[in-house]
């Protein structure tokens, strides 16, 4: 079963790269976004095979564009998920904006509910440290090192970690393999496979 295309206003891969270029996103952030998209698309395609209705194109665009304004937010301090979502809304991509807006915090769906595109991009982002695919524990350790500047931010990250572990269980309960399969994608890339399959 292939992934359905549910939303007509989703930029294709080449348009995503144009948007990244037009907004002068640095190469290291683009590389991170490519890896997030790769993980998210892998999960989307496999979930579609077991009957989940996920828009693959939306997942790919969300992954490629999720850190669209991160380089600016490092100077301004603004929430880059929300600023990127506003930019994508202005460009006419409301569905992608919805996915991108939730990549820092994505409210979890109830147990047994269908997996949503924004959950896959959120989860994929929590599996990619820079360009390296890691497990949740390592990624959240990295997030604490970089962003855990106060007790409240550390508590928030601990809470997000637990919510993300619940999401991980929801995703992989539907799949014939576990989270370690995602880690193997990093091994494949090291051996020379493409960043995002077409």
LUMGURO-669719 format. One record per residue: residue in three letters; residue number from 1; x, y, z of N, C-alpha, C in turn. Coordinates in steps of 0.001 Angstrom, whole numbers, plus 524288, in hexadecimal, padded with zeros to 5 digits. Layout:
PT   type   seq     n_x     n_y     n_z    ca_x    ca_y    ca_z     c_x     c_y     c_z
PT    Ala   NUM       X       Y       Z       X       Y       Z       X       Y       Z
...
This chain:
PT   type   seq     n_x     n_y     n_z    ca_x    ca_y    ca_z     c_x     c_y     c_z
PT    Unk     1   8034F   7FB62   80000   80000   80000   80000   8037B   804DD   80000
PT    Unk     2   80290   8085C   7FC48   805BE   80D1A   7FC12   80338   8115A   7FF69
PT    Unk     3   80652   81548   80098   80467   81990   803DD   800CD   81D13   800AB
PT    Unk     4   7FC37   81E5F   802C6   7F8A2   821CE   7FFEB   7FA90   82772   7FFFF
PT    Unk     5   7F934   82A47   7FBF9   7FA4A   82FEB   7FBEE   7F544   83294   7FDB4
PT    Unk     6   7F530   8346D   80281   7F06B   836A1   804C0   7F004   83C85   80406
PT    Unk     7   7F471   83F14   80343   7F481   844CC   8032C   7F6E5   846BA   7FE0D
PT    Unk     8   7F402   849E9   7FB10   7F600   84BAB   7F5FB   7FA36   84FE5   7F655
PT    Unk     9   7FA34   8530D   7FA89   7FDD8   85779   7FAE6   80297   8561C   7FE34
PT    Unk    10   80592   85243   7FC5B   80A62   850B7   7FF05   80ED8   8515F   7FB23
PT    Unk    11   812E9   85454   7FC80   8173C   85513   7F8D2   81A2D   84FF9   7F7EA
PT    Unk    12   81BC4   84F17   7F306   81EEC   84A70   7F1F9   82480   84B66   7F3E4
PT    Unk    13   827BA   8476F   7F377   82D0C   847C6   7F58C   83017   84C56   7F338
PT    Unk    14   82FB5   84D1A   7EE08   832C5   85155   7EBA9   830E9   856AB   7ED9D
PT    Unk    15   82BCA   85749   7EE63   829D4   85C3D   7F085   82B9E   85CF5   7F62B
PT    Unk    16   82BDA   858BC   7F92C   82DDC   85921   7FE8A   83375   85B2A   7FE89
PT    Unk    17   836AB   8591D   7FAF5   83C15   85AF3   7FAB2   83C5B   860A5   7F8F6
PT    Unk    18   838D8   86245   7F580   838A6   867CF   7F400   83763   86B38   7F8C0
PT    Unk    19   8339A   8697E   7FBDE   83217   86C76   8008B   836AD   86CCE   8045A
PT    Unk    20   83969   86882   8051F   83E00   86887   80892   84220   86C55   8068C
PT    Unk    21   84317   86C35   80161   846FF   86FA7   7FEFC   8454D   87564   7FF5C
PT    Unk    22   8405D   87676   7FE14   83E5E   87BD3   7FE45   83ED5   87E2B   803BE
PT    Unk    23   83E95   87ADB   807AC   83ED4   87CB4   80D15   8443D   87C15   80F7D
PT    Unk    24   8480E   87AF6   80C2E   84D94   87ABD   80DB5   84E8E   87736   8126B
PT    Unk    25   84C09   872A7   81259   84CCD   86EE9   81697   85243   86C94   8160A
PT    Unk    26   85570   86CC7   81A24   85ACC   86AC1   819D9   85AF4   864E8   8188C
PT    Unk    27   85F34   86354   8160C   85FC8   85DEE   81430   85F43   859EC   8188F
PT    Unk    28   86151   85B14   81D36   86102   85730   82169   85B61   85662   82340
PT    Unk    29   8582C   85A74   822FB   852A5   859DC   82466   84FC5   856EB   82019
PT    Unk    30   85105   8580F   81B32   84EAE   85524   816D8   84FFB   84F55   8175A
PT    Unk    31   854D8   84E14   818AA   8566B   84895   8193D   8534E   845EA   81D97
PT    Unk    32   85278   848A8   821E6   84F3B   84686   82626   849A7   8459A   8242E
PT    Unk    33   8477C   84965   8216D   84223   848F1   81F69   8419F   84463   81B99
PT    Unk    34   8458E   84396   81859   84571   83F27   814B6   8452F   839FA   817A5
PT    Unk    35   8483A   83991   81BBF   84845   834AE   81EBE   84314   833E8   821A1
PT    Unk    36   840E1   83811   823C4   83BC1   837B5   82651   837A8   835FB   82254
PT    Unk    37   837C1   83855   81DB3   8340A   836D0   8199A   834C1   83116   81823
PT    Unk    38   83990   82F65   817D9   83AB7   829F4   81674   8384F   8262C   81A66
PT    Unk    39   83904   82741   81F61   836D1   823EA   82380   830DB   8241B   82357
PT    Unk    40   82EAC   828CB   822E9   828FA   82964   822EB   8267A   826AA   81E3B
PT    Unk    41   828DF   82725   819A1   826CE   8249A   814EA   82730   81EAA   81565
PT    Unk    42   82B7B   81CBB   81779   82C0D   81716   8185B   8278E   8150F   81BBA
PT    Unk    43   82671   817C8   81FF3   8222A   81627   82364   81CE4   816A9   820A8
PT    Unk    44   81C11   81AFC   81DD7   8171C   81BC8   81B13   81621   81768   81728
PT    Unk    45   81A12   81620   8140C   8196B   8120A   81019   8182E   80CC8   81298
PT    Unk    46   81ACC   80B93   816D9   819D0   80695   81977   81486   80681   81C36
PT    Unk    47   812D9   80AE4   81E52   80DA7   80B25   820AF   80965   80AB6   81C89
PT    Unk    48   80A4C   80CFA   817F4   80685   80C68   813AC   805F2   806AB   81217
PT    Unk    49   80A38   803CC   81237   80A0B   7FE3C   810D5   80693   7FB15   81483
PT    Unk    50   805E2   7FCF2   81950   80287   7FA23   81D07   7FD2D   7FCCA   81D97
PT    Unk    51   7FBE9   8004E   819E7   7F6A5   80270   819AE   7F5C6   807D3   81BFC
PT    Unk    52   7F9D0   80A4F   81E0B   7F92A   80FAB   82009   7F8BC   81364   81B5B
PT    Unk    53   7F561   81745   81BC8   7F4B9   81B16   81791   7F7F0   81FEE   818C4
PT    Unk    54   7FCAA   81FEB   816C8   80059   8242E   817C1   801F9   8267E   81289
PT    Unk    55   801F6   82B9E   81233   80396   82E4F   80D6F   8098C   82EAF   80D6B
PT    Unk    56   80C04   82B63   80A35   811BB   82B20   809F2   81415   8305F   8086A
PT    Unk    57   811AB   832FB   8048C   813B9   83804   802B8   813A2   83C15   80719
PT    Unk    58   80F87   83C04   80A43   80F30   83FAE   80EA5   8135D   83E80   812BA
PT    Unk    59   81447   83984   813B8   8185E   837FA   81771   81DB6   839BC   81579
PT    Unk    60   81EC4   838D6   81075   823D6   83A64   80E4F   8248A   84051   80E89
PT    Unk    61   82095   84340   80CE1   820FC   848FA   80CFF   82194   84AEF   8129A
PT    Unk    62   81EA0   848B0   81631   81F13   84A3C   81BAD   8247F   84938   81DD4
PT    Unk    63   826B6   844BB   81C73   82C05   8437F   81E31   8300D   8472F   81BE2
PT    Unk    64   82F9B   84837   816D1   8336E   84B9B   81441   83315   85144   81624
PT    Unk    65   82E74   852F8   817A5   82DB3   85884   818EC   82D0D   8599A   81EC2
PT    Unk    66   82D89   855A5   82214   82C3F   85675   82799   82FCE   85A69   82A52
PT    Unk    67   834A4   85AF1   828A7   8383C   85EBA   82B14   8394D   86365   82780
PT    Unk    68   83573   864C7   82468   835EE   868EE   82084   837E0   86E1A   822C9
PT    Unk    69   8364A   86F72   8277B   837DD   8747B   829CC   83B49   873CF   82EA3
PT    Unk    70   83D61   86F2F   82F69   84088   86E43   83423   84548   871E2   83452
PT    Unk    71   847DE   872AB   82FDD   84C84   875FF   82FD0   84B38   87B94   8317D
PT    Unk    72   8468A   87D62   83050   844ED   882A0   831EF   84397   882B8   837BC
PT    Unk    73   8411F   87E95   83995   83F70   87E6D   83F14   84411   87E37   842D1
PT    Unk    74   8487D   87C60   840FB   84D1F   87C48   84455   84EC0   881D4   845D0
PT    Unk    75   84D83   8859D   8425D   84E9C   88B21   84386   84A12   88DC7   8464E
PT    Unk    76   84546   88C93   84497   840B7   88F6D   84694   83E66   88D06   84B83
PT    Unk    77   83F5B   887FF   84C5F   83D1E   88557   850E3   8377C   883A9   85027
PT    Unk    78   8354D   88496   84B73   82FD2   8831F   84A94   82F42   87D38   849F5
PT    Unk    79   82A83   87B5B   84A8B   8294E   875D5   849CD   82991   874AE   843F3
PT    Unk    80   82D89   871B9   84246   82E59   870EE   83CAB   82A2B   86D78   83A3B
PT    Unk    81   8279C   86A2F   83D46   82356   86705   83B23   81ED3   86A96   8397F
PT    Unk    82   81DA2   86E62   83CC5   81948   871EB   83B97   81AB1   875D9   8375A
PT    Unk    83   81F8C   877D4   83766   8210C   87B97   83351   82150   878E9   82DFF
PT    Unk    84   82327   87412   82DCE   8233D   8712B   828DA   81DAF   8700B   82706
PT    Unk    85   81A41   86EB5   82AA6   814C8   86DAB   8293D   8123A   8728F   826F3
PT    Unk    86   8133F   87713   8294E   81107   87BF7   8273C   81300   87D02   821B4
PT    Unk    87   81805   87C27   820D2   81A42   87CEE   81B9F   817BD   87938   817AB
PT    Unk    88   8171F   87452   8191D   814C5   8707F   8158D   80F0A   871BA   8147E
PT    Unk    89   80C48   873C2   81855   806D8   87591   8177F   806C7   879DC   8135E
PT    Unk    90   80A64   87DA8   813E8   80AA1   881FC   8101D   80BE2   88008   80AA4
PT    Unk    91   80EE9   87BCF   80A4C   8104E   87999   80535   80BEB   8763C   802F1
PT    Unk    92   807CE   87560   805F3   80356   87267   803FB   8037E   86C97   8051B
PT    Unk    93   8064D   86B0B   8093D   806C0   8657F   80A97   804C6   86489   81028
PT    Unk    94   7FFA2   86509   8110A   7FD97   86495   81661   7FE5C   85F31   818D4
PT    Unk    95   7FE07   85B0D   815C4   7FEBD   855CC   817F8   80454   85507   819D3
PT    Unk    96   80815   856D8   816BA   80D95   8566A   8184C   80E84   859D7   81D18
PT    Unk    97   80C16   85E68   81D35   80C8F   861E0   821C3   80AAE   85F20   826B3
PT    Unk    98   80662   85C47   82656   80445   8596B   82ADB   8082A   85565   82CD7
PT    Unk    99   80A9C   8528D   82943   80E74   84E90   82ABD   8133C   85119   82D41
PT    Unk   100   81543   85525   82AC9   819FA   857D0   82CA9   81905   85A64   831F8
PT    Unk   101   81466   85C94   832BA   81326   85F38   837AE   81380   85B86   83C52
PT    Unk   102   812F1   8566D   83B56   812CD   852A8   83F9F   817C5   84F69   8401E
PT    Unk   103   81C07   8510E   83DA8   820AF   84DB1   83DEC   823CE   84E56   842FF
PT    Unk   104   822BD   8525A   84611   82548   852D9   84B2F   821FF   8501C   84F52
PT    Unk   105   81CF2   85107   84F32   8195A   84E38   852A4   8149E   84C9D   84F77
PT    Unk   106   8139B   84792   84F5E   80F2A   8457C   84C7C   80B9C   842AC   85058
PT    Unk   107   80700   844CF   85157   80378   8422F   854F8   80266   83C99   8531F
PT    Unk   108   80325   838C4   8568A   8028A   83357   854D8   7FCD7   831E6   853F1
PT    Unk   109   7FC0B   82E9D   85003   7F6DA   82C72   84F27   7F5D3   8282C   85325
PT    Unk   110   7F0EA   826D6   853F3   7EFAE   822BA   857BA   7F18F   81D60   855E0
PT    Unk   111   7F26D   819C3   85988   7F414   81477   85810   7F052   81221   85410
PT    Unk   112   7F290   80FB3   85008   7EF68   80D30   84C03   7ED83   810C8   847B4
PT    Unk   113   7EE4F   815E7   8484C   7EC82   8198F   84446   7F033   81966   83F97
PT    Unk   114   7EE4D   81B12   83AF7   7F1BD   81B38   83665   7F669   81ED1   8375C
PT    Unk   115   7FAD1   81D68   83517   7FF82   820AE   8356D   7FED5   8253B   831A4
PT    Unk   116   80038   829E4   8336B   7FFB6   82E96   83037   80506   8302C   82DFD
PT    Unk   117   804E6   832F7   829A3   809B1   834BD   8270D   80D20   837E4   82ABF
PT    Unk   118   80AC6   83B5C   82DC9   80DDE   83E9E   83152   8108A   83B5D   8358B
PT    Unk   119   80E28   83704   8370C   810A0   8339E   83AEB   81584   8310E   838AC
PT    Unk   120   8155B   82FB2   833A9   819F3   82D3C   83141   81E78   83111   830C1
PT    Unk   121   81D5A   835E1   82F34   82189   839C7   82EC3   823B2   83B0F   8342E
PT    Unk   122   82047   83BB7   837F7   82204   83CAF   83D58   8258C   8383C   83F34
PT    Unk   123   823BB   8336A   83E90   826BF   82EE7   84063   82BFB   82E85   83D7F
PT    Unk   124   82BE3   82F34   83859   830BB   82EDD   8354B   834AD   832EE   83722
PT    Unk   125   832CD   837A3   8384F   8364F   83BBE   83A40   838BD   83A2F   83F77
PT    Unk   126   835E8   8372C   84286   837FD   83570   84794   83B75   830A3   84711
PT    Unk   127   83C2A   82EB2   84254   83FBF   82A5A   84160   844AD   82C19   83E7D
PT    Unk   128   844F0   83111   83CF5   84967   832F4   839E6   84C3C   8373F   83CEC
PT    Unk   129   8510E   8360B   83E7A   85478   839D5   8411F   85837   83BE8   83D02
PT    Unk   130   8578D   840BF   83B91   85A5D   84317   83725   858F5   83FEB   83244
PT    Unk   131   85C75   83C7C   83065   85B09   83913   82BFC   85B58   8334F   82D70
PT    Unk   132   85C55   83242   8324A   85D00   82CD8   83415   857DE   82AC0   8364E
PT    Unk   133   8565A   82614   83495   851B8   8238E   836BB   8533E   820FC   83BE2
PT    Unk   134   85074   82272   84003   8519D   82080   84544   84C84   81EA4   847C6
PT    Unk   135   84CEF   81C33   84C5B   84829   81ABC   84F20   8461F   81F75   85232
PT    Unk   136   84176   81EEC   8544A   83F0D   82351   85714   8423F   82511   85BC1
PT    Unk   137   8446F   82154   85E9F   8476E   822B3   8634C   84C02   82648   861E4
PT    Unk   138   84EF3   824DA   85DD3   85374   8280E   85C47   851C3   82D68   85A54
PT    Unk   139   84D8F   82D9D   8574A   84BB9   8329B   8552F   849E8   83640   8598F
PT    Unk   140   8471A   83423   85D54   84549   8377C   86194   849C0   83916   8652A
PT    Unk   141   84DAE   835CF   865A8   85257   83765   86896   854D4   83C1C   865E7
PT    Unk   142   8553B   83BD6   860BE   8575B   8402B   85DAC   85404   8451A   85E60
PT    Unk   143   84EDE   84484   85E24   84B6D   84908   85ED5   84C17   84B76   8643E
PT    Unk   144   84CC1   8482E   8683C   84D9C   84A3A   86D83   852CA   84D28   86DDD
PT    Unk   145   856D0   84B0B   86B5E   85BED   84DA2   86B62   85B99   85301   868D0
PT    Unk   146   858AF   8535E   86484   85873   85840   86196   85469   85C19   8639F
PT    Unk   147   84FEF   85A16   8656D   84B96   85D96   866BA   849D5   85D51   86C6A
PT    Unk   148   84C2C   859F1   86F8E   84A90   85965   87500   84D32   85D5A   87880
PT    Unk   149   84BFF   86252   877BB   84EA8   8668D   87A92   84C42   867B3   87FE3
PT    Unk   150   847C2   86574   880F2   84527   86673   885F4   8427D   86170   887C3
PT    Unk   151   840FE   86167   88CAB   83E3C   85CD7   88EC5   83927   85BFB   88BCA
PT    Unk   152   8365E   86036   88A9C   8315E   85FA4   887DA   8321F   85D72   8825A
PT    Unk   153   8364C   85F0B   87F9E   8372F   85CE6   87A5E   838BF   85724   87AA5
PT    Unk   154   83BA0   8559E   87EB1   83CFF   85016   87F5B   83827   84CCF   88086
PT    Unk   155   834B2   84EDB   883BE   82FD0   84C14   884F2   82C80   84B8D   88003
PT    Unk   156   82C36   84FC6   87CF7   82940   84FB0   8780E   82B73   84B99   87454
PT    Unk   157   830AA   84B51   873DE   83318   84776   87067   8322E   841E3   87257
PT    Unk   158   8323E   84119   87779   830FE   83BE7   87997   82B65   83A5C   87835
PT    Unk   159   827D9   83E16   8789D   8225C   83D1A   87747   821D8   83BCC   87174
PT    Unk   160   8247C   83EDD   86E21   8245F   83DD3   8687F   826A4   83875   8673D
PT    Unk   161   82ABD   836FC   869FA   82D1E   831D7   86929   8291F   82D88   86A2F
PT    Unk   162   82652   82DF0   86E81   82269   829EE   86FCB   81E03   829D5   86BC3
PT    Unk   163   81C2F   82E68   86A18   8181D   82E9E   86614   81A0C   82C53   860ED
PT    Unk   164   81EF5   82D5C   85FA1   82129   82B5C   85ABF   821D5   82575   85AFE
PT    Unk   165   8232E   82367   85F81   82377   81DB5   86020   81E12   81B3D   85F53
PT    Unk   166   819FB   81DC9   8613E   814AA   81BD4   86056   8135A   81BDE   85A86
PT    Unk   167   814D1   82020   857D8   813F2   8206B   85233   816F4   81C1A   84F6C
PT    Unk   168   81BCD   81B43   850F8   81EF2   8171F   84E96   81C2A   811D9   84F16
PT    Unk   169   81A0B   810C7   853A5   81731   80BD9   85466   8126A   80B93   850D7
PT    Unk   170   80F91   80FF5   85058   80AFB   8100D   84CDD   80C81   80EF7   8473E
PT    Unk   171   810B9   81168   84569   81271   810AD   83FFE   813FC   80B03   83F11
PT    Unk   172   81762   808FC   84261   819A4   803D4   84151   81605   7FF56   842C2
PT    Unk   173   811E0   80074   84595   80DE4   7FC72   8468A   80B41   7FAF4   84164
PT    Unk   174   80B30   7FE8C   83DAA   808AB   7FDB5   8389E   80C5F   7FB5B   8348E
PT    Unk   175   81165   7FB1F   835C5   8154D   7F96D   831F0   8178A   7F413   8334E
PT    Unk   176   81980   7F141   82F4F   81BB7   7EC10   8304C   82166   7EC35   8321E
PT    Unk   177   82350   7F0B6   833A1   828AE   7F148   83593   828B2   7F564   839E0
PT    Unk   178   82D10   7F5C1   83C9C   82D7D   7F960   840FB   8309C   7FE3D   83FA6
PT    Unk   179   83148   801C1   8437D   8340E   806B3   842B0   839AD   8060C   840D6
PT    Unk   180   83C11   80196   84214   8417F   800B8   84072   84209   800A3   83A81
PT    Unk   181   83DCD   7FF5D   837B2   83DF1   7FF4E   831F2   83F1C   804C9   82FD8
PT    Unk   182   83D3E   808CA   83288   83E51   80E2D   830E7   84429   80F46   8314B
PT    Unk   183   846A5   80D3A   83561   84C4A   80E02   83603   84F54   80BB8   83175
PT    Unk   184   84D53   80781   82F29   84FF5   80513   82AB4   8501D   808A9   825F6
PT    Unk   185   84C81   80C6A   825A1   84CA6   81025   8214B   851B4   8133F   82155
PT    Unk   186   853B1   81464   825FC   858B1   81725   8266B   85D1C   813E5   82445
PT    Unk   187   85CE9   80EC4   82537   860DE   80B3E   82316   86098   80B23   81D25
PT    Unk   188   85BC5   80B19   81B01   85B18   80B0F   81553   85D43   81005   812E3
PT    Unk   189   85C4D   81480   8156B   85E3E   81974   81345   8642F   81977   81331
PT    Unk   190   8667C   8175D   81754   86C31   8171A   8178D   86E54   813C7   8131C
PT    Unk   191   86B32   80FFC   8115A   86CE0   80C9F   80D08   86BAC   80F06   807B6
PT    Unk   192   86918   813A2   807B5   8686E   81669   802CA   86302   81686   80078
PT    Unk   193   85EE1   8154B   80367   859A8   81592   80120   857CF   81B3D   800EE
PT    Unk   194   853AD   81C34   7FDE7   85199   8217C   7FD30   84F48   82395   8023E
PT    Unk   195   84F23   828E8   802B9   84D09   82B2B   80784   8472C   82A8E   80806
PT    Unk   196   84429   82BC2   8041B   83E80   82B0D   8044E   83CF3   82846   7FF4E
PT    Unk   197   83A74   823C3   7FFF1   838EA   820CE   7FB47   834A8   823AB   7F85C
PT    Unk   198   8349D   82300   7F331   830B7   825AD   7F007   82C30   8227D   7EE86
